[in-house]
C-alpha cells in the first residue's frame, strides 16, 4: 500500500528492484542515492544535530511559503485516495492466497 509513495520518491527503476527482489537487504546508502533519504548519519548525535538544525529552519520559515511548496511537491498525487484504496485491496487479496499463507508460516517457523 505504501508503494505509490516509495515509487514516487525513488523512481520506477529502483522501486522495481525493491519489489522484484524484496528479500535482498538494501543499505541506507543505497536508499540515500535514490532519494529515499536526504542524509544518512553514522552517529546518532550527528543525526540529532541535523534534525535540530532542520527543525530550527522550518520553525523560522514562512508558513504560507511552506504550504505552497507542499502543493508543488505533491502535484500529481490528487488521485491517491483512490490509488491507495486500490493498492490496499490488491494487498488484501494477495495476502489471503495459499501461497502467501504458506510463506507467512515459513517466516513464523524460522523465528
Protein Blocks (a to p, Z undefined) as FASTA:
>chain_A
ZZmmmmmmnojklmmmmmmmmmbccdfklmmmnopambdcfbfklmmmmmmmmmmmmmmp
cfklmmmmmmmmmgoilmmmmmmmmmmmmmmmmmmpmklmmmmmmmmmmZZ
